[in-house]
Structure formats: C-alpha cells, structure tokens
Amino acid sequence: MKFIGFRTLKTAIGATLAIIIAKELGLEYSAVAGIITILSVQKTRKKSIKIAFKRIGASILALCIAAILFTTFGFMESIFGVFLLIFIPLSVRLNLEEGIVVSSVLVSHILVEKSTSLFWMKNEVGLMLIGVCVAVILNLYMPNIEEKIKEEQAFIEQNISDILIKMADSFRNGHVSLDEDELLEVLEGRIRGARKLAYISLNNNFFLEDSYYVRYMEMRKQQLEAIKGMREHFKGGFSAYEQKMMMAQFTEKVANLVYEKNTAESLLNDLNHLRDNFRKMPLPVTREEFEIRASLFEFLNDIERFLKLKNEFIKEVNAQ
C-alpha cells in the first residue's frame, strides 16, 4: 500500500481550511479558494511565497481590466474573450504567468454575476488572498531533509572511492572492469538526485542565498565529469608499461582520501612529484609507447582536475 505523501496531506488540509474560511467570511464561490490553495502548495517555501505574490498581482490586474471592459462594453462572452486577449499577454510581459488561470476564473464570476460592484471585487480578492495565504502558512513547515542529504553524501563518496579503486586494479591487471560503467551510471543518478535535494533545502531557507550542500553537489558533479575523462583516457595496454604501478598506487591513494573534509593539498603535491618522475624517465621509443605515455599524462591531467575541484571547494568553504 502506498502511503499518502506529506505534500498531498498538506494540500488536502489546506484546501479544506480555505473553503471553510471563505464560507465563514460569507464569500461566494468559496470552493475556488480551495482550488487556489491546491495550486499554490509548492515544494519549497520560497517558491510558494513567490507564486503567492504573482497570483495576487495577477488577480488585481485581471479584475481592473475586467471592470473597465465589462463596465464599458457590457457583460458578454465576447468581451470576456477580449479580456483574455489583453490580460494574458500583459501577464506574460509582467512575469505573472502563474496567475493567469486562477485570475481568469475569478473574472468569470464577474461575468456570470454581471456586476463589477465593490462586493464582487472584494469577494474575488478575498478568495485569492485566502487561497494563497493558507498555502503559504502550510508551506512554512517543511520536513528537514539534511540527514537525507548527508546519507547521499556518504553514498557518493563511497561510490567515487569504489570507481577509483577499480581503476587502480585495472592498471595492475591490464583490463578495464565492466563494473566501472555500472558504478558510473549509479553515481550520476545519485548525484542528480542529491543536487535536487540540496536545492530544495536551499529554497526552504529564507535567509540563505547560497548553500554548502548545493556547492558540494555541484563540486561532485564536476568531479564526475573528470572521472569520465579519466575513464576515456584509460588504456588496457598500461599494464605492459613500467609506470603502471606508480599510477595504480596513486589512484588508490586518491580513492582512500575521497572523504568530505579532505583538502586534497597533499594529493596535489604527490601528483606533481609523480609528474616530475614521469618526465625524468627515458623517452618513449616506439609509437605504441608514445601513445601510452600520452594517455597516461591525459589521465594524470584529469585526476589533477578532480583534485583541484575538491581543493577549491574546501578553500571557498573555509574562506566564509
């Protein structure tokens, strides 16, 4: 049995409350307040408030346009069409698109009642205010997803470590493990999901313009691209090359130091020493050796990019 989601529960409660409040205040078409609440309950606090302001602005604009048109030309269906021809483009121009549908419904009440009296204007504004305010109030409570994000962090770090260990083993064994492809696919999906959670967490906090978790997931996403580059430059022929063990040991060392707080400073220093040692070795003799040496350097460049991304991330965090 599938459980009812928290957002669904909030929506049902909010719609019911909005209708009851509208009825108690003596508003006509009270069910519309519930519909507005349904449409206004969002995934994050910031989005809910942003849409609320846009819908209130759109409704005021719509009622003003409708009042002028109906008063001047009469309460006819064709005039409602003219209203839409004016209101929709103007709403788009003013970035009030989210309010087009509900505002048009409110204006339809004016058409049905054939009145632009103060009572009906107050009625429609009241429906809008009740609907969006109930949604905003309910959205002030959001479940804390920080623990879930931390779980995703731990999984992502372990997954990256596993991929790098597989690469180190491939250097030693001379063949590319098919498990790497599966691990990369899983990693990409988990980073994508974790980034969404990080942005939801950010948009549920009114006082943050930036988020540690957002920057962390963006960093891991860029590291994933570096890992893909490492994978592309890897050649099974490395196993026959004398530098393979050095590269295997360094890749494994990186794999063991993937964790969140590591600055990667010492690893970058080790990488520079490794690159210097490679340059001091005898030059390639055959074409095959030249291609292998070039691929090794490309692999080293990608792993350097991988480490620099982490190092820059830690520096930015510590600077704040």
HELIX and SHEET records of a PDB file:
HELIX    1   1 PHE A    6  GLU A   24  1                                  19    
HELIX    2   2 ALA A   31  SER A   40  1                                  10    
HELIX    3   3 ARG A   45  PHE A   73  1                                  29    
HELIX    4   4 GLU A   77  ARG A   93  1                                  17    
HELIX    5   5 GLU A   97  GLY A   99  5                                   3    
HELIX    6   6 ILE A  100  GLU A  113  1                                  14    
HELIX    7   7 LEU A  118  ASN A  139  1                                  22    
HELIX    8   8 GLU A  146  ASN A  173  1                                  28    
HELIX    9   9 ASP A  179  ASN A  203  1                                  25    
HELIX   10  10 TYR A  212  HIS A  233  1                                  22    
HELIX   11  11 GLY A  236  ALA A  240  5                                   5    
HELIX   12  12 LYS A  244  ASN A  256  1                                  13    
HELIX   13  13 GLU A  265  LYS A  280  1                                  16    
HELIX   14  14 ARG A  287  ALA A  319  1                                  33    
END                                                                             
